[in-house]
Amino acid sequence: MLTRGVNDYVFGLINATNVTLSADTPTTKATVAGLYAIAESNDIPVDQCIVALKPTQFAGVLSALDYNIYGTTDAIRNGVVPGLYGFKGFVCAPNLPDGVNGAIICDTAVGVASRYLFPGTEGAYPQAWAATDDSGFTIGYRRFMDLNAGANKFAADVLFGAKLLQPTKIVRLV
């Protein structure tokens, strides 16, 4: 649930107030390919972008792919289509805000930072640790016992921030 909350917050920044560039949501193979021209015409380097799509639109892209030509199982196995039409990849992003079906997002357009929040009281928890994923996102964990209830407890927290650093390097697909 923590990472969903983070995703909701980060993708929620891609709204009409913060991101003024917009284009029509692609519905055919040709209009999906046309996203390349949209990115280029807005001075957004295609090879440094992902295309994030809501599940229905992402499923439409998957159904339009010719697997025998595309040649890998990444889309089927991982839900990511790397390198499609020159983009870094196409991904499913169910956390996009209402009214936004997708977005072309340059990899330098959004900044996200997180760090481990050490428990304030030294020795209060028998186990406290941080886990960081491959992208550098950190979640803090604590395990402890409620002696009154006779129950083990497990808690997690996240300290993060996000900001649109280059909103002109994002195109909302509406």
Secondary structure, 3 states (H helix, E strand, C coil): CHHHHHHHHHHHCCCCCCCCCEECCCCCHHHHHCHHHHHHHCCCCHHHEEEEECHHHHHHHHHHCCHHHHCCCHHHHHCEEECHHHCCEEEECCCCCCCCCEEEEECCCEEEEEECCCCCCCCCCCEEEEEECCCCCEEEEEEEEECCCCEEEEEEECEEEEEECCHHHEEEEC
